[in-house]
């Protein structure tokens, strides 16, 4: 059970407007992460904008983005993020259920390309050790330009923040209808 109660609506016109904007940007739904973050409307607003930029305004492919996000959620043991991305978002971006499962031990899997393996090693290093070795960073260079490396770094950093906040607040999985 979440350590902080969820906000469903608000009498405050500024918060009500933010709820409407977030819901509209999420196909009409206000998911638990935003229902928690609404305790701080400025944080909820910037989080929403940042997550949308990281997920939809980069040159990273949707497939690569989903692989990295799911891997981070697996490392950090955050079922909420896994449930948000698997299966619906992952499948929509071309990541099969077998590949989602293989992300638990991607090094032993033959399912991922050289580009994906370089990104996964980078995500693992940034998530587990924080310090990225020159060898791991150099493996990105054949596959990604400077902009994409910056975008991937921000994606990984963002989802590490995201998963750590969700873990600390013990966010509940979304109720299924």
VENMO-V830286 format. One record per helix or strand of 3 or more residues. SS is the DSSP state (H for helix, E for strand). FROM is the first residue (numbers start at 1). TO is the last residue. If there is no record, write none. Layout:
ss->[SS | SS]
from->[FROM | FROM]
to->[TO | TO]
This chain:
ss->[H | H | H | H | H | H | H | H | H | H]
from->[13 | 32 | 41 | 62 | 79 | 88 | 97 | 114 | 134 | 146]
to->[25 | 37 | 56 | 75 | 85 | 92 | 108 | 129 | 141 | 169]
